[in-house]
């Protein structure tokens, strides 16, 4: 792989294909879940494709491909118009009022970048993630509040020697992983339909937020200046990132083992895999037996409230739940014990819990500062999901070779979940650990035994 950096060749700001309706121009209020993300960096996920060979497609042209991407993105933004907008703040001194919302009237567009790099597909898909991958995404330093002045969505298309990487950076105040991959699926759908696209899509996004707040009102934040709640916290990039693959057979065996140990059938595949990782990482860190360790999971509230939100709800209705245990207990018991702790934490996060939290937060808003999250040194933090249909997004290039993420919102103990490329319930897991912990983790016998099951 050449040491030459990624070179940005062109960039465009892409607006919706058609003028917005009067209804779509109305300000979009943000829920407590989304306002919590004012200090959270952009979410970064992308897909790596093999470039068509001359034998496969003699007519392939990167310029034509980029032009088709721009046109189809513009048509997609007709449906996902908030992604082309910016945040706005309305302030009033007497009485004090500080409201942040999405302003579709201010719609400079989503950003689309074309870049090149002298690297190959094989350079990107290494199990030990190269730092080059971080350069395949835009807005590495932006936090949610920056959406007032920078795009809420930026797509970087990087041409490799033998591949194409499409990396998306989305403001976490606008959408979670479910929303991002919903958008990507729609964009892929419109791209592939080309001249057959008639203006309709298979899964229109839902923007109605009233069910989460109990009303469509704007939330009044107790501030007079953004400096009172914003924080730019930089995690040192001294951790290693590595991918591990769990076959469908391995996942099935872990799930069966966890349920058997607890004499239940309620533990999911995901809970079983995360329980294994929690135990292995805790061992790798060499934590004292009397100390406490935690496993923080990001869960969607779409189906946890009653009535449930549509799966097509576009926003960021997510929350963290956490399982905690003494290190000695986590080590003395099997993965079933750890998995059931996680299962209980998720089950207990029900409609009453969510609504109680929303009511409390609206009465006394509190913005998360990332430095507080980083101080939890004994925990692991799990994001994304193997249930996202990442490999269903093809853009005329066939099935992606791999999915990857950028550098944002990572640190020691961050776990990012992906579906395995072959499907069937397999999972890919990206682990971030300090180098000395990664050495121990890679040689953990319990981990190795699970990974060897094919």
PyMOL commands that set and color helices and strands:
alter all, ss='L'
color gray80, all
select helices_A, chain A and resi 32-39+62-79+81-84+121-124+131-136+144-148+177-196+210-213+226-228+248-262+269-285+327-332+335-347+351-363+370-374+390-392+435-442+445-451
alter helices_A, ss='H'
color red, helices_A
select strands_A, chain A and resi 7-14+28-29+43-50+86-92+97-103+110-116+153-159+163-170+239-246+292-300+318-326+380-384+402-405+414-419+427-434
alter strands_A, ss='S'
color yellow, strands_A
deselect
rebuild
show_as cartoon
